[in-house]
Amino acid sequence: MKGVSAMKYSNLKAWVMVCAMAILLPAWEANAQQHSLTFPPATHVPLDQLSIGDIDFQHFTSNHLYFTLMMMSDTVLTVHLRAQIDINLADGTTYPGAAVLTTKPFKLSHVRTMTNLDLGKNSDIKTQSFDYSQKAKDQIQKVALATGKLPAGTYTFSLTLFDDDVLTAPIQPVSQVITLTLSNISRLDLISPSDGITVPTPFPMFQWIYDGDSVQVSVYAMSPQQHSKEEAASGVPQLVVHSGDLGLPVGSRSFQYPSSGTRPLEPGKTYVWNVQGLTNGAGGPGAGINSEIWQFSVASSTGLTANQQNFVNQLQMLLGGKTDVLNELASGNLQLTGIVTVDGVQITAAEIQRILSDLAANPDKIVSIEIVSE
């Protein structure tokens, strides 16, 4: 009987332990699963250029802040961050997984803010591994070392935050994506007023070609004591405008010298002008590229006969201030883009120029002028 009682007591004890484990296990699982990571959308500065040091976290130290992350948890955790960079260059070449960085574990105490400056060399959060595709590295560095900037294209940063101890605290990883579209601006060419030309109006139209959208246009008066265009452009500009200012919308590649609100250009005087391309890099807005410096003169009022000046004035009124057309007419740079006929007979550009010169010299021959846009 004693043996039976002992056996019953042992079975009862085992049953109690099983019941206790059955009660405690769901409680433990609920406690483990209640913890979570939160990764709000990352923020980044508006930019269109980065340097090689801004993405090579292992070999370079970036001094430019360009993205910020906020990480949150409901308890103190030890976590890792994994960052993968996928590159799609403007020429169509793609490098998925071009670079992959994984940090060493670091503490996340409820809320922590991290920036790109916290990654890599000499930073607070140390690197555990950094894999940089040799193929991507060769192509990227070839352009970056020549220009100082990463090649144009789309750079996608996939950021994943995960718990260090997945066995004892099964917390789901969380991810965010940052997409940057970069340009490697290399072209800025002036078009008009052409270098050395005399414009017929004190309100010329400035035109240029530029890969980017933001510029600074500067016009300088050239005094008789100045012997070069560069010397004139080193002084105080008579006019400076930036993209976004009145008369120069962002993305525009032309600017009409204003007829009011600034000092007008004077007939008979000489001026120089240039355009500076502006970029948004990780270090903030700055100058990306400079154009050549071109020189032009404004026609003296005595250089035209009264009839010629009257013709120019009338034509300017009819053109609604589109003086770039006047510039072309005066310079003889008119180029045909189609077939021009007079009384049904096709004529050449030289014949058109002769007709325009004749009309300028004899405005009384003009019965009416009508401009038709197609």
Protein Blocks (a to p, Z undefined) as FASTA:
>chain_A
ZZmmmmmmmmmmmmmmmmmmmmmmmmmmmmmmmpccddddddddddfbdcfklmmmmlpc
cfbdfbdcddddfbdcddddddddddddfkopacehkbacdddddddehiacddfklgcj
hiabdcfbdcddfklmmmmmmmmmmnopacedddddddddddfblmlmccdddddddddd
ddddfbdcdfbdcehiacfbfbdcdddddfblbdcdddddddfkbcbfklmmmmccfbdc
dehiahiaghiacdcddfehiacddehiacddddddddddfkopcdfbdcdddddddddf
klpcfklmmmmmmmmmmnnopamlmmmmmnopaccfbdcdeehiacdfklmmmmmmmmmm
mmmlpmbdcdddZZ
